Amino acid sequence: MAARHRQGRRTIAIIVTTALVAGLVMGFYAGSRYQLWHLQDACLDAGGRVSDDGVARCEIEREIEREFDPR
């Protein structure tokens, strides 16, 4: 009987740990998508553009490239 009780506790611990890890992963993913959305929005406000694959190119970024890469 005690072995069955220990097995049940172990199962519950595995389920809780899995749920916590999944929540952390989803939270980090959602946070990064939220930051990307704000970056793209800021680039559009600055007169930049966002390509189809989601890469944001800002005017500020282009100016920095011109300043540090004199080609």
N, C-alpha and C positions, 0 to 999 in steps of 0.2 A: 504494500500500500504506500509506503514512504517513497519507493522508487517511482511510482506513478505520479506522486505529488511533485517530486523533483523534476520529472520530465515535463510536467505541465508548466512549472515555473520557467524552465529553460525555453520552452516554446514561446511563452509570453515574452520573455526577454528578447528572443530573436525577432519576434514580430515588432516590438516597440523599437528596437535598435534599427531595424530595416526602415520603419516609418520615419524615424528621425533623420536617418541618412538621406532618404528620398526627399524629405522636406527641405533639407539643406541644399541638396543639388538643385531642386526646382527653384528655390529662393535665389541662389546665385545666378542661375540662368535667367530668371525673370528680371533680376536687378541689372544684369548686363544688357539685356534687350531694352530695358527702360533707359539706361544711359545712352545706348546707341541711338534710340529714338530722339532723345534730347540733343545729341550731337548733330544728327541729321537736320533737325528743326533749326538749330542755331546756324548751320551752314546755309540753309535756304534763306534764312533771314539776312545773312551777310552777303547775299548775292551769289553764293556758290551753287553747286548742283549736286544731286545724288544720283549715281548711276543705277542701272537696273539691278546690279548685284548688291546694292546697298552701301557702296563705298562713297563716302562724303568727301567732296573736294571744296574747300573753302577758299575764298579770296585771300584771307589771312595766311592760310597755308601756302598758297602760291607765292605771296610776297616773301615769306620766310625762305622758301626754296630759292627765290631769285637772289636774296641777300646773301645766303651762305653757299650757293652753288653758282659761281659767276660764268658758267658756260655760255 
